[in-house]
């Protein structure tokens, strides 16, 4: 016991640093690995994204207990959540906030009866395209604008969904890879308390299709929506 106490005393600076690091990552900021393609093309397989854990709440470290409420997720936010329904950490986009009426018709989004507009665009370098060719479009609704991936030959079974009303204290989340995402269409609404942060940037990216070499162009890449397309086309 004496030897243990002496060891702790000699390394108290390092121990204090590690405790502070754990508290910081738990309550303020962290990074998360994205192993699946459910958010392609916005988030690519191999991306490590920055997670702002103080975007919505200041939480008691190592818990989901909110000490200070700062804001609520908004439509278009990319959120990180510890999902009880999925039994894992998920990264998805907020499509519906409490009170919204959400529907999909052949993958075209409707929010409160208003149809999103779509503009075809070109995206390259997506690993999944080798096995599952897709088309890419800019989905625009109000001030929310982002890319979506739509499979050409493997349409998802939830291309038609709803309409559903988002209950109080719940959120409807979807992946940008609309035909390959386990989200609210399968798992239901996600409680506000499960959302632990927001992501807006890529920290770094390793390419699994190229021996996990770094994708230099992805370092610090923003995850917010692309610029407005020149001539949106309604579907």
C-alpha positions in Angstrom: 0.0 0.0 0.0 2.8 2.4 0.9 4.5 1.7 -2.5 1.2 2.4 -4.3 0.8 5.7 -2.4 4.3 6.7 -3.4 3.6 5.8 -7.0 0.5 7.9 -7.0 2.3 10.8 -5.4 5.1 10.7 -8.0 2.6 10.7 -10.9 -0.1 13.0 -9.5 0.5 15.5 -12.3 -0.1 12.9 -15.0 -3.1 11.5 -13.2 -4.6 15.0 -12.8 -4.0 15.6 -16.5 -5.7 12.4 -17.5 -8.7 13.1 -15.3 -9.1 16.5 -16.8 -8.9 15.0 -20.3 -11.6 12.5 -19.5 -13.8 15.2 -18.1 -13.2 17.5 -21.1 -14.0 14.7 -23.6 -17.1 13.6 -21.7 -18.7 17.1 -21.2 -17.3 19.5 -23.7 -15.7 18.1 -26.9 -14.8 14.7 -28.4 -14.2 13.0 -31.7 -16.1 10.1 -33.1 -15.2 7.4 -35.7 -17.8 6.8 -38.4 -17.5 3.2 -39.5 -20.6 3.0 -41.8 -21.8 4.8 -44.9 -25.2 5.9 -43.6 -24.3 9.6 -43.8 -22.5 9.4 -47.2 -21.6 11.6 -49.0 -21.6 14.2 -46.2 -19.6 11.9 -43.9 -17.5 9.3 -45.6 -16.5 5.9 -44.2 -13.2 6.4 -42.3 -14.0 10.0 -41.2 -13.3 11.0 -37.6 -15.7 13.9 -36.8 -15.4 16.5 -34.1 -18.3 16.4 -31.6 -19.3 19.6 -29.8 -20.8 18.2 -26.6 -21.7 21.7 -25.4 -23.8 22.6 -28.4 -27.1 21.8 -26.6 -26.3 21.1 -23.0 -23.6 21.2 -20.3 -23.8 17.7 -18.9 -22.4 16.2 -15.7 -19.3 14.4 -16.9 -19.6 10.7 -17.7 -23.5 10.9 -17.6 -26.4 12.2 -19.7 -27.6 14.5 -16.9 -28.0 18.0 -18.2 -26.7 20.7 -15.8 -27.4 23.7 -18.1 -29.7 23.7 -21.1 -28.2 25.8 -23.9 -30.2 25.1 -27.0 -32.2 22.4 -28.8 -31.3 20.6 -32.1 -32.6 22.3 -35.2 -33.6 20.9 -38.6 -30.5 20.1 -40.6 -28.1 19.6 -37.6 -25.9 16.6 -37.7 -26.2 15.1 -34.3 -24.4 12.4 -32.3 -26.6 10.3 -30.0 -26.3 7.3 -27.7 -29.3 5.4 -28.9 -31.1 2.9 -26.7 -33.1 1.5 -29.6 -30.0 0.9 -31.7 -27.9 0.0 -28.7 -25.0 2.0 -30.1 -23.8 5.5 -30.9 -25.3 6.9 -34.0 -24.6 9.9 -36.2 -27.6 11.2 -38.1 -29.2 14.4 -39.5 -32.2 16.1 -37.8 -35.1 16.0 -40.2 -38.0 16.7 -37.9 -38.3 18.6 -34.6 -41.2 18.3 -32.1 -44.5 19.1 -33.8 -43.3 18.6 -37.4 -45.2 16.4 -39.8 -42.7 14.4 -41.9 -43.2 12.2 -45.0 -41.2 10.7 -47.8 -42.7 10.0 -51.2 -40.3 8.1 -53.5 -37.4 9.5 -51.3 -38.7 13.1 -51.8 -39.0 14.8 -48.4 -42.1 16.7 -47.2 -42.0 18.8 -44.0 -45.3 20.2 -42.7 -46.7 19.7 -46.2 -43.9 21.6 -48.0 -41.9 19.6 -50.5 -38.1 19.8 -50.6 -36.5 20.7 -54.0 -33.7 18.7 -55.6 -30.9 19.5 -57.9 -28.7 16.7 -59.4 -25.0 17.1 -58.6 -21.8 15.0 -59.1 -19.9 13.4 -56.3 -16.8 11.3 -56.7 -14.7 9.1 -54.4 -17.5 7.4 -52.5 -16.4 3.8 -51.7 -19.9 2.3 -51.7 -20.4 3.4 -55.4 -18.3 0.4 -56.5 -20.9 -2.1 -55.3 -24.0 0.1 -55.2 -24.1 2.8 -57.9 -26.0 5.9 -56.8 -27.0 9.4 -57.8 -26.5 12.5 -55.7 -28.8 15.4 -55.3 -28.8 18.6 -53.2 -31.9 18.5 -51.0 -33.2 22.0 -50.2 -36.0 23.0 -47.8 -36.0 26.5 -46.4 -32.5 27.4 -45.2 -31.5 23.7 -44.8 -29.5 22.4 -47.8 -27.4 19.3 -48.0 -26.4 16.3 -50.2 -28.3 13.0 -50.3 -27.3 9.7 -51.8 -30.0 7.7 -53.6 -29.2 4.1 -54.8 -29.8 3.4 -58.4 -30.3 -0.4 -58.3 -31.0 -1.1 -54.6 -33.8 1.1 -53.5 -34.5 1.1 -49.8 -37.8 -0.2 -48.5 -38.5 3.1 -46.8 -38.5 5.4 -49.8 -42.2 6.0 -48.9 -42.7 6.8 -45.2 -45.3 8.6 -43.1 -46.8 11.1 -42.7 -45.9 11.0 -39.0 -46.0 13.8 -36.3 -42.9 14.2 -34.2 -43.9 14.0 -30.5 -42.8 16.5 -27.9 -39.3 15.8 -26.6 -38.5 13.5 -29.6 -36.7 14.0 -32.9 -36.9 12.3 -36.3 -33.4 11.6 -37.6 -32.3 10.2 -41.0 -29.1 9.4 -42.7 -28.1 11.3 -45.9 -27.6 7.9 -47.5 -31.4 7.5 -47.8 -31.4 3.9 -49.1 -28.9 2.6 -46.6 -29.4 4.1 -43.2 -30.9 2.6 -40.0 -32.7 5.6 -38.6 -36.1 6.9 -37.4 -37.9 5.1 -40.3 -36.9 1.8 -38.6 -36.1 2.7 -35.0 -38.7 5.3 -34.3 -38.3 8.8 -32.8 -35.2 9.5 -30.7 -35.5 11.2 -27.3 -33.9 14.5 -26.8 -31.9 13.2 -23.8 -30.1 10.7 -26.0 -28.6 13.5 -28.2 -25.1 14.2 -26.8 -23.7 16.7 -29.3 -23.5 18.2 -32.7 -20.9 17.7 -35.4 -19.9 20.4 -38.0 -16.4 19.4 -39.1 -14.2 16.4 -40.0 -11.1 16.1 -37.7 -9.3 13.6 -39.9 -10.1 10.9 -42.4 -8.5 7.5 -43.2 -9.4 5.8 -46.5 -10.3 2.1 -45.9 -10.1 1.4 -49.7 -6.5 2.7 -49.9 -4.7 1.0 -47.0 -6.2 3.5 -44.6 -4.0 6.3 -45.9 -5.1 9.8 -44.8 -7.4 11.7 -47.1 -5.7 15.1 -46.9 -8.6 17.0 -48.5 -10.9 15.8 -45.7 -8.9 17.3 -42.8 -11.1 20.0 -41.3 -13.7 19.7 -44.0 -17.0 21.4 -43.0 -20.1 19.2 -42.8 -22.6 22.0 -43.2 -24.7 22.1 -46.4 -23.3 22.9 -49.8 -23.8 26.2 -51.6 -27.1 26.8 -53.2 -27.5 25.0 -56.5 -28.1 27.2 -59.6 -31.4 25.9 -60.7 -33.2 23.6 -58.1 -35.7 21.2 -59.6 -38.8 20.1 -57.7 -39.7 16.4 -57.5 
